């Protein structure tokens, strides 16, 4: 089906266009184009470069007391937006992941894309705080963003003021309960390594990329970026003259 792909493209363009408007000036959309892939992160509000630093010894690792094993708890108030650290783990390709977890579940694996995973299994054994020690909560007080695709870097930030004694948790995502390897950080619009059937057009593009990756990547990136710029300008101009500066009524 081509319509899902077209709808996704329109959503991306609208988001990029609106992020420059006054109404959405507190929102950020991060678009990564790399190795023939396009990934989109919505509402990126925190950045490591500008975020408050975590005070030393402000998080302790101890038993949760409710059967969930260990967890991370604040020993003092942690301000909203504080950078908590990056996910530590082995970088695995899809074949490496399948080999390592042929007979067990990838409980501490974060998926960056269909051929890149971070396995925090070893980091989970640490006695001091590391993001791999945070437990799941639907009403989470921690958020994660992928700040780099190659090499993969996943950063964690306090998404609320965290009082002393509260546990730090982030939302693993609905797909976690079917295996962390299927829980994406964000929207992967085009991923040539994805095993899922995404329709005639997307499967055709995947085959072309695998046949001539370098040629396809250069052409693909140029077309996508040109298309995004064109449509985002249309959205901005429409918003400017119809919402922000509507025609005067005489």
Secondary structure, DSSP 8 states (H G I E B T S, - for coil): --HHHHHHHHHHHHHHHHTTSGGGTT---EEEEETTEEEEE------TTTS-B--TT-EEEEE-SSSS-EEEEESS-B-TT-EEEE---EEE-HHHHHHHTSSS--TTEEEEETTEEEE-TTGGG-SS--GGG-EE-SS-SEEEEEEETTTTEEEEEESS-B-TT-EEEE---GGGGG-GGG-BSSEEEE-TT--S---HHHHHHHHHHHHSHHHHHHHHHHHHHHHHHHHHHHHHHHHIIIIIT-----
